[in-house]
Structure formats: structure tokens, C-alpha cells
Amino acid sequence: MRAQFITIEGQDGAGKSTNMAFIKSFLESRNIPVYTTREPGGTKLGEQLREILLYGTDVNCDDMTELLLMFASRSQHLNEVIYPRLKAGTWVVCDRFTDATYAYQGAGRGVCFDHIEVLENLVQKQFRPILTFVLDIPLDVARSRGASDHGDRFEKQLDPFKLRVREYYLSLCHEQSDRVKYIDASLDIEQVQAQITQQLEMLLEIVDAQ
């Protein structure tokens, strides 16, 4: 079975970390080797850039600089971590990837989508995830579950920014439904993971048939 790349997206408070661990456990129970990682980050350089991007309060990072740093981190991540592991037969599950760039820097910040697409094609060429989960949760539910408005630079954004991000993710689920799967993360964890399990089982059937 050829190794595959899966991503998990969604706003803070949607349960990405919990469900990424669930995906890893599900695949390992099928004797599939799995490596989990995150963006921005995933490498020594990427984690340093993550610190700047999320917590660099003393750095005046404009929107285009932020976009370029995201793709700098991604380029290093792909070549140092993701590609080698996939080549070695290990599945990779990543907390956020390029869909997050379109959501946060594009829809959220207002950076031109065409500029993001140019960088996407430059850094990734034709490489895309085979499956992306979007964990969707309303802002009020996220707050009731402990999501903070006082954390990193993105968590501190006002509600209009967060709503634009959410709306982009919802549109992505509609426009790229073959790859991007909507998960109602406002439900109980058992119901959320039942949705994820269904999609993973369908993916394994497809990969087995290849």
C-alpha cells in the first residue's frame, strides 16, 4: 500500500490535536506506519519560524512577509520530513497545510489568492493531500470548550477575521468535496470520530484498490 498524506484543518478549539491522535491510532491499528507533524513547524527551522509567526510580538510582520514565511517553513517541511517519510512507506498526518494558508492569509488577511497559488505551485508542484478533514465548529462553541482569544497572533484576531476563515473552510468543503471532508466538530467526540472513521475506511478501500 503506497503511503499517503492526510491533513487536518479547522479553527482553534475544534479538536484537531485530539483527532489527529485518533487518526494515527486508527491507521496503526491497521498496521500502517504513521508519522504526525504540524504547520507551521515540523522541522528545526520550521519551529523557529512558528515562534515568530505565532508569538513574535516584537516583530512587525506584514501580511506578505507572513505568507512568505509560511511557505518557507512548508518548503523545508516537505523536503526534510514529509517527502522522505512518504518515500519510505510511512503515512504522514499533518495538523494544517496549504489550505490553512488560503484560509488565514487569504480569506482572513486578504492576501490575493493568486499570489498564494503561485507559491503553492512553486513549493509543492503537483503535491497535494489525498484527504483533508475540516473540523468545523461555531465560534461560540469553540469558546465554550476553552478556545482562547488571548493566545497566539491568530487566536487574538477579532471575530470578523475568524468568521472569514470559517467561511473559507466551509466553501472548500463544498468546492473540493472529493478531497476535503466536512466534520461537524460540535458533536460529542464519539460522533466526531465516527465521521472520521467512515472517511478513513473509504480511503483505505480506494488505496487498496489501486
Summary of the structure (lengths in Angstrom):
residues: 210
radius of gyration: 16.6
end to end distance: 8.4
largest distance: 52.0
contacts: 663
relative contact order: 0.20
helix: 56%
strand: 13%
